[in-house]
Amino acid sequence: MILEFEPGDKVFNPNNKEWGIGQVQSMIKGKVTVNFENVGKKVINAENVELKKINEQN
């Protein structure tokens, strides 16, 4: 799996929308650390949890 996230990217978890918008902090060996506005920092295994990138260019 190729991960398309970089630090600073804005993302959300479609299965936990109540977490709010998150900002990617780091990516190490398939683990993405994201700071979400409503639940704080979460370490997510990107192979098991789908994150959607928010396109800010629209």
Buried (B, 14 or more C-beta within 10 A) or exposed (E): EEEEBEEEBBBBBEEBEEBEBBBBBEBEEEEBBBEBEEBEEBEBEBEEBEBEEEEEEE
